[in-house]
Amino acid sequence: MQLLVTIVQAEDADVLGEHLIKAGFRFTRLNSVGSFLARGNATILMGVEDHQVESVLEILRRTCKTRQAFLNALPQIEAPHASLAIVMPLEVTIGGAIVFMFPVCRFVRLRGGSAPPATDERHAPSLPPAARPILSEECPPMNLMLAILQNEDADPVVGGLMAAGYRVTRLNSAGGFFRRGNVTLLIGVESEKVDDVLKIIQANCRTRAEARPVEGGMPSYAATIFVLEAEQFVRM
């Protein structure tokens, strides 16, 4: 399984979402801004099976087109005669899509409360033991957990994690089906504590009913969680 982190232009994001939903893919959207032109774009988070990656890439190729834009090449300076400078717009190519792929070592869908998980898939590590970086005893194996929650569960979950001593970064995001607001949490955690974090999230989410397929309506999960291997963890 792969987690695809895709950055597209805002002009393409809505149409891309429609095509992904029509093809049966679930995704989470974060509104973001590019640093080059400071224009709005969208970051799409999507978990897909290995054999589905090419299908997603084909949808991106059909949907996300490159286009021309003009950048003011004149630097922002403050000088008495700066207003006399000749502005020479620079034509640049924007658009398309940038895709990062991350192997998922565990994929979990929780229903919340005392309900058992709807999904708990474990995948083989992306690197064989001999090829993994050697970590010191002071730096135990780490995972990055991306937890996508419903808005109403976010505060209790964050509170529960912080009370247990875990650090959390919170991102406001949106689901791809109804485009309703949700929350994506980034949690760095030692590999041996992943199950403990899952229990805290489960206990602080309201119980959801059995999820329906995408074509039948909005799936009703309390949390969707991707667990990624972190090859290196540095705190400065």
C-alpha positions as CSV (number, residue, x, y, z in Angstrom):
1,M,0.0,0.0,0.0
2,Q,1.1,3.6,-0.8
3,L,0.3,7.0,0.6
4,L,0.2,9.4,-2.2
5,V,0.8,13.1,-1.3
6,T,-0.1,15.1,-4.4
7,I,0.2,18.8,-4.9
8,V,-2.0,20.3,-7.7
9,Q,-3.1,23.8,-8.7
10,A,-6.3,25.1,-7.2
11,E,-7.8,25.4,-10.7
12,D,-7.6,21.6,-11.1
13,A,-8.4,20.4,-7.6
14,D,-12.2,20.3,-7.9
15,V,-12.3,18.5,-11.2
16,L,-9.6,16.1,-10.0
17,G,-11.7,15.3,-6.9
18,E,-14.7,14.5,-9.0
19,H,-12.7,12.1,-11.2
20,L,-11.2,10.4,-8.2
21,I,-14.5,9.9,-6.5
22,K,-16.1,8.6,-9.7
23,A,-13.2,6.1,-9.9
24,G,-13.9,5.0,-6.3
25,F,-10.9,6.6,-4.6
26,R,-11.1,8.2,-1.2
27,F,-8.9,11.2,-0.4
28,T,-8.4,14.1,2.0
29,R,-7.7,17.6,0.7
30,L,-5.6,20.3,2.4
31,N,-5.7,23.8,0.9
32,S,-2.2,25.1,0.6
33,V,-0.1,27.8,-1.0
34,G,2.9,27.5,-3.4
35,S,6.0,29.5,-2.4
36,F,7.0,30.5,-6.0
37,L,4.0,32.5,-7.1
38,A,2.2,32.5,-3.7
39,R,-0.9,31.1,-5.5
40,G,-3.4,28.7,-4.0
41,N,-3.0,25.0,-4.6
42,A,-4.2,21.8,-3.0
43,T,-2.5,19.0,-1.3
44,I,-4.3,15.6,-1.7
45,L,-3.6,12.7,0.7
46,M,-4.7,9.4,-0.7
47,G,-4.0,5.8,0.3
48,V,-4.1,3.3,-2.6
49,E,-3.0,-0.3,-3.1
50,D,0.1,-0.8,-5.1
51,H,-1.7,-2.0,-8.2
52,Q,-3.9,1.1,-8.1
53,V,-1.1,3.6,-8.3
54,E,-0.9,3.7,-12.1
55,S,-4.7,4.3,-12.3
56,V,-4.4,7.3,-10.0
57,L,-1.4,8.7,-12.0
58,E,-3.4,8.3,-15.2
59,I,-6.3,10.4,-13.7
60,L,-3.7,13.0,-12.7
61,R,-2.3,13.1,-16.2
62,R,-5.7,13.6,-17.8
63,T,-6.9,16.2,-15.2
64,C,-3.9,18.4,-14.1
65,K,-2.8,20.5,-17.1
66,T,0.2,22.7,-17.3
67,R,-0.4,26.4,-18.1
68,Q,1.6,29.6,-18.5
69,A,1.7,32.4,-16.0
70,F,3.7,35.6,-15.6
71,L,6.0,36.4,-12.7
72,N,7.2,39.9,-12.0
73,A,10.9,39.6,-12.3
74,L,11.6,42.9,-10.6
75,P,12.8,42.4,-7.0
76,Q,11.0,44.2,-4.3
77,I,13.4,47.1,-3.4
78,E,12.9,50.4,-1.7
79,A,14.9,53.1,-3.4
80,P,14.2,56.7,-4.5
81,H,14.2,55.7,-8.2
82,A,12.7,52.2,-7.9
83,S,9.5,53.4,-9.6
84,L,11.6,54.2,-12.7
85,A,12.7,50.6,-13.2
86,I,11.3,48.7,-16.2
87,V,9.2,45.7,-15.2
88,M,9.9,42.7,-17.3
89,P,7.4,39.9,-16.7
90,L,8.9,36.5,-16.7
91,E,6.8,33.7,-18.3
92,V,6.8,30.5,-16.3
93,T,5.1,27.1,-16.6
94,I,2.8,26.1,-13.7
95,G,0.3,23.4,-13.1
96,G,0.5,19.7,-13.6
97,A,1.0,17.6,-10.4
98,I,3.8,16.7,-8.0
99,V,3.4,13.3,-6.4
100,F,5.3,11.8,-3.4
101,M,4.8,8.1,-2.7
102,F,5.3,6.7,0.8
103,P,5.1,3.0,1.6
104,V,2.5,2.4,4.3
105,C,3.5,-0.2,7.0
106,R,0.1,-0.2,8.7
107,F,-3.4,1.1,7.6
108,V,-6.2,1.3,10.2
109,R,-9.8,2.4,10.0
110,L,-11.5,2.9,13.4
111,R,-15.2,3.1,14.2
112,G,-14.6,4.6,17.6
113,G,-15.8,3.7,21.1
114,S,-15.8,0.0,21.9
115,A,-16.4,-1.1,18.3
116,P,-13.6,-3.2,16.7
117,P,-11.5,-1.6,13.9
118,A,-13.1,-1.8,10.5
119,T,-9.7,-2.3,8.9
120,D,-6.2,-3.1,10.3
121,E,-3.8,-4.0,7.6
122,R,0.0,-4.6,8.2
123,H,2.4,-4.4,5.3
124,A,5.9,-5.6,5.0
125,P,8.7,-3.0,5.7
126,S,9.8,-1.0,2.6
127,L,13.5,-1.9,3.2
128,P,15.0,-5.3,4.2
129,P,16.7,-5.3,7.6
130,A,20.2,-5.1,6.1
131,A,19.3,-1.9,4.2
132,R,17.8,0.0,7.0
133,P,19.7,2.8,8.7
134,I,21.5,2.0,11.9
135,L,20.0,3.9,14.8
136,S,21.6,4.5,18.2
137,E,20.0,3.4,21.4
138,E,19.0,7.0,22.0
139,C,17.0,7.0,18.8
140,P,14.6,4.1,18.8
141,P,12.7,3.2,15.6
142,M,10.1,5.8,14.9
143,N,6.8,6.0,12.9
144,L,4.9,9.0,11.5
145,M,1.1,8.5,12.0
146,L,-1.3,10.5,9.9
147,A,-4.7,10.3,11.6
148,I,-7.7,11.7,9.7
149,L,-10.6,12.4,12.1
150,Q,-14.1,13.9,12.1
151,N,-14.2,17.5,13.3
152,E,-16.2,16.7,16.4
153,D,-13.7,14.1,17.6
154,A,-10.6,16.2,17.1
155,D,-10.4,18.1,20.4
156,P,-11.0,15.0,22.6
157,V,-8.4,13.0,20.6
158,V,-5.8,15.7,20.8
159,G,-6.5,16.2,24.5
160,G,-6.1,12.5,25.2
161,L,-2.9,12.2,23.2
162,M,-1.4,15.3,24.9
163,A,-2.4,14.0,28.4
164,A,-0.5,10.8,27.6
165,G,2.6,12.7,26.6
166,Y,2.4,12.6,22.8
167,R,3.2,15.6,20.6
168,V,0.6,16.4,17.9
169,T,0.5,18.7,14.9
170,R,-3.1,19.5,13.7
171,L,-4.0,20.4,10.2
172,N,-7.5,21.5,9.1
173,S,-8.5,19.5,6.0
174,A,-11.6,18.4,4.1
175,G,-13.0,15.0,3.0
176,G,-13.2,14.3,-0.7
177,F,-16.8,13.1,-0.8
178,F,-18.9,15.7,0.9
179,R,-16.1,18.2,1.2
180,R,-16.9,18.6,4.9
181,G,-14.2,19.8,7.2
182,N,-12.2,17.2,9.0
183,V,-8.8,17.2,10.8
184,T,-5.6,15.5,10.0
185,L,-3.2,14.9,12.9
186,L,0.6,14.3,12.4
187,I,2.0,12.2,15.3
188,G,5.6,11.1,15.6
189,V,5.8,8.1,17.9
190,E,8.1,5.2,18.7
191,S,7.2,2.1,16.8
192,E,6.4,0.1,20.0
193,K,3.9,2.8,21.1
194,V,1.7,2.8,17.9
195,D,-0.9,0.5,19.5
196,D,-1.1,2.8,22.5
197,V,-1.8,5.8,20.2
198,L,-4.4,3.8,18.4
199,K,-6.2,3.0,21.6
200,I,-6.3,6.6,22.7
201,I,-7.7,7.7,19.3
202,Q,-10.3,4.9,19.4
203,A,-11.4,5.7,23.0
204,N,-11.9,9.4,22.2
205,C,-13.9,9.0,19.0
206,R,-17.6,8.6,18.9
207,T,-18.8,5.3,17.6
208,R,-19.8,5.2,14.0
209,A,-22.1,2.8,12.2
210,E,-20.9,0.2,9.7
211,A,-19.3,2.1,6.8
212,R,-21.0,2.0,3.4
213,P,-19.1,1.7,0.0
214,V,-18.3,5.0,-1.7
215,E,-21.0,4.6,-4.4
216,G,-23.6,4.1,-1.6
217,G,-22.8,7.3,0.3
218,M,-20.3,8.8,2.6
219,P,-18.3,6.1,4.5
220,S,-18.7,6.5,8.2
221,Y,-15.4,5.9,9.9
222,A,-14.3,7.5,13.1
223,A,-10.7,7.7,12.0
224,T,-8.5,6.7,9.1
225,I,-4.9,6.2,10.0
226,F,-1.7,5.7,8.0
227,V,1.4,4.5,9.8
228,L,4.7,5.3,7.9
229,E,8.2,4.3,8.7
230,A,10.6,7.2,9.6
231,E,14.1,6.4,8.5
232,Q,15.5,9.2,10.6
233,F,14.1,11.4,13.4
234,V,15.9,14.5,14.5
235,R,14.8,17.0,17.2
236,M,16.8,20.3,17.3
